[in-house]
Amino acid sequence: MDMFLTNTVILLAFVVSLGYFNEKVTKLTHEIALMLFSVAIGGVLVIASLLFQGTEMVMVSLQNVQYFNLEEFLMEGVLCFMLFAGSCHMRLLDFKKYARAISVLSVGATFLGAAFYGILFYGAGKLLGLALTLPVCLMFGSIVAPTDPIAATSILKKFHLPSNISFIIEGESLLNDGVGVALFVFFSTMVTAGESGGFFQVMAKEILGAVLVGAAATAVCFPIFKKTCDEARQIFTSLLAVSLAYLLCERFGFSGAIASVVCGVLFSGLRNYSEAKGEKLELEQFDGFWEILDTLLNSVLYVMLGLSFVHILQMPHVLILSVAAVIANLLGRAGSLGVSSVFVGPLPDGYSKPAFIKLLTWGGLRGGLSVALAMSAQSMLDDDVFHIILGGTYAIVFFTTIIQGLTMPGVYKKIQEEL
């Protein structure tokens, strides 16, 4: 309990102080700034530990940073709430309008991205002499294929993208989380069992089971949400719905991430439907609560990701591994989008498909879900292989968030000039 409270205070202190410094001085995108500054702090602690070995204060600080458990924080803590917060404001009428594009990108591009990345990294592993099998590399592909809806939404809002193209990108990055989790389960089954059987059974169990659980939790909780006049009770009801769905999915082996998204989308759709019928719902506190919670959890996540830079610095062959992982990621993402764009149909707001592919390739940031999935693979892999997967995942998350995130304004400006 003392360690948990201590780390909570440390994380909140980082979030507040770094956020304030960024607001007044650097003025970067909030998530990018938190990770960038946290990486710097983690690096300083590592250097200090080397220069001042045995110094109690430095060693205690380093141990506190290493204690942060990203997998537990995400998979057993707040992931369901982050996904619900991102999806409970979706405009279902717009989703219906662009259902083809969002479905092709979130399902097709994610699957192809995982496959392309896995094959590319398998080839790179052969060249580098890494002991990686194809199923392990495909599992790695499923870990890094899903883009981060939180980071994508934050950056897109800053660029003032046209609303229609922005909605397609946000919808794709949101829904591909669930697809990525399902692919991870399938490929991890290949790794542990040594065979590729049961693909459709696993996919059906992960996705259909999660959809049914999410729909059932919403069916139970939304009538209470709609009929109560107490805005605090509305918030409690939404928390109950998403946590209940996630808990049941964990119990029965379904995808809690998918169920969380389903709950959020259904809450949003039923709310929009009720308001379209003329029913007045007082939801100011509901919207404000989920927006604040989303910001808080997202901020803590990016600080934890930045501080985890300590781990990647300690891994063997980190530089060459990082370069190989990043290059394979960019090629895999671009290739999957290039193939998928053939089936997307006409794009809104005057966007050409080449411009759209460039925007999604460079704007495809990775976040906490990728790190959590990588960490959950530890029990399936030998230590050497696990460190390769974890190191590659960290490298991709850091590169996409910091490098791609910081250079995105220039890329977006160039794309706009080409339209």
N, C-alpha and C positions, 0 to 999 in steps of 0.2 A: 504493500500500500504506500509506504514512504517513497519507494523508488518511482511508482506510478505518479504520485503527486509531484515529486521533484521534476520528473521529465515533462509533465503537463505544464508546470510553471516555466520551465526552460523554453519549451516550444512556443507558448503564448508570448513570452518575452521576446523571442526572435520575431514572431509574426508582427507584434506591435512596433517594435523598434525598427526593424528592417522596412516594414510597410510605411512608417512615418518618414524615414530617411528617403525612401523612393518617392513618396508623394511630394516632398519639399525640394529634393535635389535632382535625382536621376530621371524621374518621371517615365520609367519604363512600364510595360505591361506588368501588372501586379504579380502574376504567377512567375513570369520570367525573372523579375527582380528578386523575388524570394529565393528561387532556386540558385540564381547566380551568386547572390551574397552568401547563401548558406554553403555553397561549394567553396567559396573563398574562406569562410570560417573553418570548415572541415579541413581544408588544405593547410591553413595556419596551424591547426591543432596537430596535424601529422608532422609538420616541420618542427614545431616546438617540442614534440615528443622525441624527435631525433636529436635535437640540439640540447635538450635538457632532460635526458633520460634519468629516471629516478626521482624527478621533481614531483612531489605528491599532487600539487594542484593541477599540473598539466595531465598527469596520468589519470586522475579522477575525471577530469573533463573529457578525455578521450574515451574512457570507459562508459561514461554517461551517453556519449554520442553513439557508441557501438551497441548500447543496450536497446536503442530504439528498434522496435520490431515492426517493420513495415507490413509484413504479411498478416500479423495478428491485427494490426490497426485497420487494415483494409478489408481482408476477407472475413474476419470475425468481428469487426467493429462498425465501420461507417460506410462501407461501399454501397450498401443498399440505400442509405439515405442520400448519398451523393447522386446515385443514378436516378432515384425518384425525384430529387430536386431539379435535375436537368430535364426530366421528361414531363413533369406535371404542368408545364406551361406550353406544351406543344399545341400547335393549331391543327386540329385533325382535318379540317376542311382543306387546308393547304397540303397536308400529308396525302389526302385522297387525290388531290390534283396532281401531285408528283410522286405517286406511289410507285410507278414503274422505275423512275430514276433512283429513288431512295432504296428500293428493294434490290435492284441490280447492283448498286454500289455497296450496300451494306452486307449483302450475302455473296454475290458473285466476286466482287473485287476483294473482299476479305479472304475468301477461300483461295482465289488465285494468288493473292499476295502471300499467303502462308505457304502455298506450294512453290511459287517462284523463289521466295526467300530461302526456303528450306533447301531447294536444289542448289541455289547459288552458294549458300554457306557450306553445303556439303562439298561442293567443288573447291571452295576456298580452304576448307579443312584438309582436303587431300593435298593441296599445294603446300600448306603450312605444316603438314605432318601431324595433324590433330586426330585423336582417336575418337572420331564421331561417326555414328551410323546414320543412314538416311532417315529412319524413323525419329531419331533424336533431333536431327536438323529440321524435319517437318514440324515436330513439336515446338522447336524454337521459333519456326515461322509463325505458328499459331499464337505464340506469346507476344510477338512484336507486330503482328498484322493489325490489330484493332487500334484505331486512333483515339485520342483522348477528347471526349466531348466537352469537358470543362475548359481545357486550354483552347480548343478550337473556337468555342463560343466567345471566350473573352477576347481573343485576337480579332475575330471577325467583327465584333461590335466596334472595335477601335477603328477599323478600316471603313466602316459605313458601306459595306457591300450592299448591292441591290437586294431587296428583301427576299425575292423568289430564289435566287441562286444561293443566298445565305441559308435559307431554310433547307434546301437540298443538302448542303454541306453539313449543317448541324444535325439533320435527321440521319445522314449516313454515319457520322461519327458517333452518334448516340446508339443506334441499333447494332452497329458492328461489334460492340462490346459483347453482347449476348452470343453472336455468331462466333467470335473469337474464343469465348469460354467453351462453347460446344466443340469447336475444332480441337482445342487443347485437350479436352477429355478424350476425344477419339484418338488423337495421336499419342497421348500418354498411355492409352490402353495398348496401342501397338508396341510402345517401348517396353511396357511391363510384361505383356503376354508374348511378345515376339511374333505376333501375327496381326493381320489386318482385317480379321473378321468382325462382324457386328457393326459395321458403319451405320447402316440405317437404323438399327435398334438403338444405338447410342445417341444418334442425332435426334431421333423421335423422343427418347426418354428425356434428354436434356432440354429440348426446345418445347415440345408439345406439353410435357408435364409441367414445365415452368409456366407456360401460357395459361394452362388450366388453373394452376394454383393462384397465379396473379389475378386471373379473372374472378375466381371464387372469393378471394380475400376482398377484392373490390366490391363484389356483389353483396357481401355481408356488411361492409363498413360504409359504403357510400350513402345508402339510405339514411343512416344516422348522421353522417356528415352534412347531407342536404337538408335534413329536417330540423336540426338543432339550431337554436338562435344564439348559442354561446360560441363566440369565435375561438376561445381557448379550446373548447371541446372539439371544434373542427380540426384544430391542429393535432390534438391528441388522437383523434380518429384516423387521420392520415398517417401518423406515426405508427399506430397499431396495425393498419392495413399493410404497410410495406414491411415492417419487422415481422409480422405474422407470416406473410408470404415467403420472406427470405428464410425464416426458421423452418417452415414446413419443407421448403425445397432442400435445405441442408439435411433434414431428417430423411427424406425419401430419395436423395441422390439426383435431384433436378438442378437446373441452373438458377441460383438465387439472383444472379445479375439480370437474367432475362425476366424473371418474375418481378423484380423491382421496376424495370422499365415498363412492363405491362401495366403494373399498378399506376404508375405515373401517367402513362398515356390514357388509360381508361378514366382516371380521375379528371384529367384535362378534358377528354371528350365528353364525358357525362356532364361536367360543369358547363361546357360550351353549349351542349344540347339544351340544358335546363334554362340557360340564359337566353338562348334563341327562342324558346317558347314563352318568353316574357316573365319567367320566374326570377325574382330578385334575390341574389345571394350576396351577403356581406362577407367578402373574402379579403379585405385589405390586410388584416393581421395574418391570415393564412399565407398570402403572397409574400408579405414582409418577413415572416418567420423562415420560410423555405429559402428565400433569397439570402438572408443573413446566415443561416446554417450552412448553405452551400458555400458562401464566401469563407466562412470560418474553417470548415473541414478542408476545403480546397487549399487554403493558405497553410494550414498545418501539414497537409500532404506534401506540398512543394518544399517546405522547410525540411521535412524528414528526408525527401528525395535528395535535396542538396547536401545535407549532412552525411548521407550515406555514401557520398563521394569518397569518404574515408576508406570504405571497403574496396572500391575498385582500384584505388592506388596501391593496395596491398596484394593484388592478384598478379600472378606470373604472366609475362608476355602481354601486358595490358595494352601497349601502344599498337602493336601489329594486329592484335585481336580486335581492338576498337575500330581501326581503319577498315578491316575486312567486314565487320558487322555493319558499319555505317554505309559503306558502298553497296553491299548486298541489299540493305534496307531500301535505299533510294532506287536501285534498279528494280527490285521486286515490286515496290509501290507503283512506280511509273509503268512497268509492264502490265500489272494487274488492272490499272486504270485504263491503259490503252486498249486492252481487250474488252473490258467491261463497257467502255464508252460506246462501242459499236451497238450495244443493245439498250442504251439509255434513252434514245429518242431525242427529239429537238430540245435544246436547252433554252431557258428563258433569259431575258435581259440582254439579248444580243451576244451571248457568249458562244464562241466557237469551241469545238471539242478539244483542239490542241491547247487553247488557253485554259480551259477547264481542267485538263490533265495537269498542266503546270501548277495551277493554283492548288489543287488537291495534293499533288506530290510534295510540294514544298511546305504546304500548310498542314501536312499530316503529322501532327505532334503526338508523341507517345507519353503516357503518364503512369499513374499508380497501378492500374490494372495489370500492365505488362510486368512490372516489378513483382507484384503479388503472385502472379502465375509462375514467374521464374522461381521465386522462393518456394512455392508449393511443390516444385519438381524435385526438391532435394532428396526426398525419400526414395525416388525412383532411379537415381543416377549415382554413379561413382563420384567421389569427391572431385576428382580432376575434371570430369565432364560437367558436373554441376557448376564449378567455378567458371568454366568457359561460357556456359549458358548465362549465368548471372552477370558475368563481366560484360558480355556482349549486349545484354539487355540494358544494363546501366549506361553503356556507351551510347546506345541508340536514344534512350530517354534524355540524356544530357545533351546530345548533339541536336536532336530535333527541338527540344525546348529552348535551349540557349542560342545555338547558332542559327537554326532555321527561324526560330521565333524573332530574334533580333534583326535578321535580314529580310523578314517577310515584307516590311513596308516597301523596300526597294523592288522586290520581286513583284509585288502587287502593282506598283506604279508602272513597271515595265509591261506587265500584262495588259493594263488599261490602255497604254499607248499603242499596243498592237491590235486592239479591238477596232 
